[in-house]
Amino acid sequence: AGSFQEAGVIQRAYSLNFPLHTVPARSAPCPPWSAFSVSSPAHVAELPSVPKAEDRPGAVVVRLYEAHGSTVVAWLRTSLPVEEAMLCDLLERPVAAERLRLEQRGLRLSFTPFRVLSLLLVLRQ
């Protein structure tokens, strides 16, 4: 019922296409851990994948997109040891001379409707 945003179509599509798989583990407790989290007031920034950068050893590419057709500010948090972060194009070339500031809340990202952002995160070795 309602719009595709209200019905949670995108989340249900991810659940269908990328089901959660369980892996047998030893009985030792393991604390919860997440490499990335995205927060926004509207919860609309999606994080579909995090591949290794092709031409930069020790770097990963994070692609996010706004999926609900709204303008929103989202915060990307990571537990990885990020040395520097920059916007890049789909070929992983930096698009701006300035680096993104890693603040206590994470990286502040501004999205317009259906915008895709690619970030190059260089990790400390």
Residue pairs with C-beta under 8 A, 6 or more apart in sequence:
1 7
4 10
5 44
5 68
5 69
10 46
10 67
10 68
33 79
34 79
35 50
35 78
35 79
35 80
36 47
36 50
36 62
36 76
36 77
36 78
36 79
36 80
37 76
37 77
37 78
38 45
38 46
38 47
38 64
38 74
38 75
38 76
38 77
39 74
39 75
39 77
40 72
40 73
40 74
40 75
40 111
41 72
41 73
42 68
42 70
42 72
44 66
44 67
44 68
44 70
44 72
44 74
44 111
45 64
45 65
45 66
45 67
45 72
45 74
45 76
45 109
45 111
46 64
46 65
46 66
46 67
47 62
47 63
47 64
47 76
48 63
48 64
48 65
49 63
50 60
50 61
50 62
51 60
51 61
52 59
52 60
52 61
53 59
53 60
53 61
53 92
53 120
54 92
55 92
56 92
56 120
56 122
58 122
58 123
58 125
59 120
59 121
59 122
59 123
60 80
60 120
60 121
60 123
61 88
61 92
61 118
61 119
61 120
61 121
62 76
62 118
62 119
62 121
63 116
63 117
63 118
63 119
64 74
64 76
64 109
64 111
64 116
64 117
64 119
65 111
65 114
65 115
65 116
65 117
66 72
66 111
66 112
66 113
66 114
66 115
67 114
69 113
69 114
70 111
70 113
71 110
71 111
71 112
71 113
72 110
72 111
73 108
73 109
73 110
73 111
74 109
74 111
75 105
75 106
75 107
75 108
75 109
76 106
76 107
76 109
76 119
77 105
77 106
77 107
78 106
78 121
80 121
80 123
81 123
81 124
82 102
82 121
82 122
82 123
82 124
83 122
83 123
83 124
84 99
84 121
84 122
85 99
85 100
85 102
85 107
85 119
85 120
85 121
85 122
86 94
86 95
86 96
86 98
86 99
86 100
86 119
86 120
87 94
87 95
87 96
87 100
87 117
87 118
87 119
87 120
88 94
88 95
88 118
88 119
88 120
89 95
89 118
90 118
92 118
92 120
94 120
100 107
100 108
100 119
101 107
101 108
107 119
109 117
109 119
111 117
